[in-house]
Amino acid sequence: MPDGIRERWIESDRLLGATFLFPVVALVVFVVFLPVAWALYNSLFAMGTLSLDQEFIWFQNYEALLFGDAGFWDSLGRSLYFALGSTFLQLLLAIPTALLLNKQLKGIALARAVALLPYLIPTIVVGMVFTWMGHPQLGVMSNLAQDTGLANDPVSFFGSETWAMPSLIVANSWKFTAFIVMMVLARLQSIPETHYEAARMCGANAWEQFRDVTLPNIRSVILLVLLLRGIWMFNKFDIIWILTRGGPAEATTTLPIFIYEIAFVEYRMGLALAASTLLFFLLVLGGIAYMRIFNPAEEVAT
């Protein structure tokens, strides 16, 4: 091929690649970088939600959050508690469920569809159902606790400082476990049956087959799920607000709830933007650290 034609071919190929890449780059710029830059810039001002008045105060909002407002650190701790508790409970429930749904049993297709239903139910409906279930007089959770001897008196599971956060984690996990189930199940179905046959020929029992064949094959999915669900649970707002609104006595005020209250209850938008910026960079740094330690992308590739 002559050099001129080759150069024109390469140039047209580059132009085509840039054409396909442009929408993605534009989406990232407008959806991620511009909002973050806007929040970072406005977090340097003292500004209200209902007022256009602004006063440039440099990093005083960040100083107030990091060194003057214990509520920021308390809500950060609750976010970690909620995110870790939800993620690990979902994973603990999802793996045996996926293993069961991977069996070739009669009616297994229907069982898989039913297992996905909680994930499809709107969060507001889940919140209403669990609000009723956690009612101290009418709810089945309180009655069950009394019938089994775990409690002598009616328990308000979402109105108790002791039980509110664990109850939130259970409600949240009931809805979102199905997501992990589907991911693990998809990976299980890609494991060749010959691997299990070879293990059985070597005398491996059921536990040894899980340990030596199943677990190494689903490890990549587990690592990826831990990252994705951890980030999503850390940012979770809707189900917490529906069930407890951050109460009682701020027992379930996670960082997203804390930011919402600063912005739309106290009307301190500058401070809320500073807290949002800190949340963004915390998640970015946490994600980078996780990727460097576990490298789930490499695990998926292998």
C-alpha positions in Angstrom: 0.0 0.0 0.0 1.4 3.4 -0.9 2.5 5.7 2.0 -0.1 8.4 1.1 -3.0 6.0 1.1 -1.8 4.4 4.4 -1.5 7.8 6.1 -5.0 8.8 4.9 -6.3 5.4 6.2 -4.7 5.9 9.6 -6.0 9.5 9.8 -9.5 8.4 9.0 -9.3 5.6 11.5 -8.2 8.1 14.2 -11.0 10.5 13.3 -13.5 7.6 13.6 -12.1 6.6 17.0 -12.3 10.2 18.2 -15.9 10.5 16.9 -16.9 7.4 19.0 -14.9 8.6 22.0 -16.3 12.2 22.1 -19.8 11.4 23.5 -18.2 9.4 26.4 -15.7 12.2 27.2 -18.4 14.8 27.0 -20.6 12.8 29.3 -17.8 12.4 31.9 -16.9 16.1 31.7 -20.5 17.3 32.1 -21.7 14.7 34.6 -18.5 14.4 36.8 -15.9 17.0 36.3 -18.0 20.1 35.9 -20.3 19.4 39.0 -17.3 18.6 41.1 -15.5 21.8 40.0 -18.7 23.8 40.7 -19.1 22.2 44.2 -15.4 22.8 45.0 -15.5 26.4 43.9 -18.8 27.2 45.8 -17.6 25.4 48.9 -15.2 28.3 49.4 -18.1 30.7 50.0 -20.5 31.3 52.9 -23.8 31.0 51.1 -27.4 30.0 51.9 -29.8 27.7 50.0 -32.4 30.4 49.7 -30.1 33.4 49.2 -27.9 34.6 46.4 -25.6 36.4 48.8 -22.1 35.0 48.9 -19.0 35.8 51.0 -15.6 34.3 50.0 -14.2 32.6 53.1 -11.5 30.4 51.6 -11.3 27.0 53.4 -13.3 28.0 56.6 -16.1 25.6 55.6 -13.6 22.7 55.5 -12.0 23.8 58.8 -15.5 23.9 60.4 -16.3 20.4 59.3 -12.9 18.8 60.0 -12.0 20.5 63.3 -15.2 22.2 64.6 -18.2 20.0 63.8 -18.3 16.6 65.6 -21.4 15.8 63.6 -19.3 15.3 60.4 -17.1 12.7 62.0 -20.0 11.0 63.8 -22.0 10.8 60.5 -18.9 9.5 58.7 -18.6 6.7 61.3 -22.2 5.8 60.9 -21.8 5.7 57.1 -18.9 3.3 57.5 -21.0 1.2 59.8 -23.9 1.1 57.5 -21.8 0.5 54.3 -19.7 -2.3 55.8 -22.6 -3.9 57.6 -24.9 -3.8 54.5 -22.2 -5.0 52.1 -21.0 -7.9 54.1 -24.5 -9.0 55.1 -25.6 -8.9 51.4 -22.5 -10.9 50.4 -23.1 -13.4 53.3 -26.7 -14.0 52.1 -25.9 -13.9 48.3 -23.2 -16.6 48.1 -25.3 -19.5 49.5 -28.4 -18.3 47.6 -26.5 -18.2 44.3 -25.1 -21.6 45.0 -28.6 -23.0 45.5 -29.9 -21.2 42.4 -27.1 -22.7 40.4 -28.4 -26.2 41.0 -30.3 -28.0 38.2 -33.5 -28.5 40.0 -37.2 -28.6 39.0 -38.6 -25.0 39.0 -35.2 -23.4 39.4 -36.1 -20.8 36.7 -39.1 -19.7 38.7 -36.9 -19.6 41.9 -34.4 -17.3 40.1 -37.1 -14.9 39.0 -38.5 -14.8 42.6 -35.1 -14.2 44.0 -34.8 -11.1 41.8 -38.1 -9.6 42.9 -36.9 -7.6 46.0 -34.4 -5.7 43.8 -37.3 -4.7 41.5 -39.6 -3.4 44.2 -39.5 0.4 44.5 -37.6 1.6 47.6 -40.6 3.6 48.9 -42.6 0.4 49.0 -39.9 -1.5 50.8 -39.7 1.4 53.3 -43.4 1.3 53.9 -43.4 -2.5 54.4 -40.5 -2.4 56.9 -42.0 0.5 58.7 -45.1 -1.6 59.4 -43.1 -4.7 60.2 -41.0 -2.7 62.7 -44.0 -1.1 64.5 -43.8 -1.8 68.2 -47.4 -2.9 68.6 -48.5 -4.0 65.2 -45.3 -5.1 63.6 -44.3 -8.8 63.2 -40.7 -8.0 64.2 -41.6 -6.8 67.7 -44.1 -9.7 68.2 -41.5 -12.2 67.0 -38.9 -10.8 69.4 -41.4 -11.1 72.3 -42.5 -14.6 71.4 -39.0 -15.9 71.2 -38.0 -14.3 74.5 -35.5 -11.8 73.0 -37.6 -8.9 74.4 -40.0 -8.6 77.3 -41.7 -5.4 76.0 -42.7 -4.1 72.6 -39.6 -3.0 70.6 -39.6 -0.1 68.1 -36.9 -1.4 65.8 -36.7 1.8 63.8 -37.4 4.1 66.7 -34.7 2.7 69.1 -31.2 4.1 69.2 -29.9 0.6 69.7 -31.8 -1.2 67.0 -32.4 1.5 64.3 -29.1 1.0 62.5 -29.0 -2.8 62.5 -32.7 -2.8 61.4 -31.8 -0.4 58.5 -29.0 -2.8 57.5 -31.4 -5.7 57.4 -34.0 -3.9 55.4 -31.4 -2.5 53.0 -29.9 -6.0 52.6 -33.2 -7.6 51.9 -33.7 -5.4 48.9 -30.2 -5.3 47.4 -28.9 -8.8 48.1 -30.5 -9.9 44.8 -28.0 -7.8 42.8 -25.1 -9.7 44.2 -26.9 -13.0 43.8 -27.3 -12.4 40.1 -23.6 -11.4 39.7 -22.3 -14.5 41.6 -24.8 -16.7 39.8 -23.6 -15.5 36.4 -20.0 -16.3 37.4 -21.0 -19.7 38.8 -22.6 -20.7 35.5 -19.4 -20.0 33.6 -17.4 -22.5 35.6 -16.8 -25.6 33.4 -18.3 -28.8 34.9 -15.1 -30.6 34.1 -13.4 -28.7 36.9 -15.8 -30.3 39.4 -15.5 -33.7 37.7 -11.7 -33.5 38.1 -12.1 -32.6 41.8 -14.4 -35.5 42.4 -12.0 -37.9 40.7 -9.4 -36.7 43.2 -11.7 -37.6 46.1 -12.8 -34.0 46.9 -15.9 -33.7 49.0 -18.5 -30.9 48.7 -16.6 -28.5 51.0 -13.3 -29.2 49.2 -15.0 -28.6 45.8 -16.3 -25.2 47.0 -12.9 -24.3 48.5 -10.7 -25.4 45.7 -13.0 -24.8 42.6 -15.9 -22.5 43.3 -14.3 -20.0 45.6 -11.2 -19.2 43.4 -13.5 -18.8 40.4 -15.9 -16.4 42.1 -13.2 -14.4 43.9 -13.0 -11.8 41.2 -16.8 -11.2 41.4 -16.6 -10.9 45.2 -13.8 -8.3 45.0 -15.7 -6.3 42.4 -19.0 -6.5 44.4 -17.3 -5.4 47.6 -16.0 -2.3 45.8 -19.3 -1.4 44.0 -21.7 -2.2 46.9 -19.4 -0.5 49.4 -19.5 2.8 47.4 -23.2 2.5 46.7 -24.1 1.8 50.3 -21.8 4.6 51.6 -23.9 7.0 49.4 -27.2 5.4 50.3 -29.9 8.0 51.2 -33.4 7.0 50.1 -34.1 4.0 52.3 -32.5 5.6 55.4 -34.6 8.8 54.9 -37.8 6.8 54.3 -37.4 4.6 57.4 -35.8 6.9 60.0 -35.0 10.3 58.6 -31.7 10.0 60.4 -33.2 9.4 63.8 -33.8 8.6 66.5 -31.4 11.2 68.1 -29.2 11.1 65.0 -28.5 7.3 65.5 -28.9 6.8 61.7 -27.6 10.2 60.4 -25.1 9.0 57.9 -23.0 11.4 55.8 -25.6 11.8 53.0 -28.3 12.6 55.5 -26.0 15.0 57.3 -25.3 16.8 54.1 -29.0 17.0 53.2 -29.9 18.5 56.6 -27.1 21.1 56.4 -28.3 22.2 52.9 -32.1 22.0 53.1 -32.9 22.2 56.9 -30.2 24.6 58.1 -29.8 26.3 54.7 -26.0 26.4 54.7 -25.3 25.5 51.2 -21.6 26.4 51.3 -21.0 24.1 54.2 -23.0 21.3 52.5 -21.0 21.6 49.3 -17.8 21.4 51.4 -19.1 18.2 53.0 -20.1 16.8 49.6 -16.6 17.5 48.2 -15.0 15.8 51.1 -17.3 12.8 50.6 -16.4 12.7 46.9 -12.6 12.7 47.6 -13.0 10.2 50.4 -14.7 7.7 48.1 -12.1 8.4 45.3 -9.2 7.8 47.7 -10.9 4.7 49.2 -11.6 3.3 45.7 -8.0 3.9 44.6 -6.6 2.2 47.7 -8.9 -0.8 47.3 -7.9 -1.1 43.6 -4.2 -1.0 44.5 -4.6 -3.6 47.2 -6.9 -6.1 45.6 -6.9 -5.1 41.9 -10.3 -6.6 41.0 -9.9 -5.6 37.3 -6.9 -8.0 37.0 -8.9 -10.7 38.9 -11.7 -10.4 36.4 -9.3 -10.5 33.5 -7.8 -13.7 34.7 
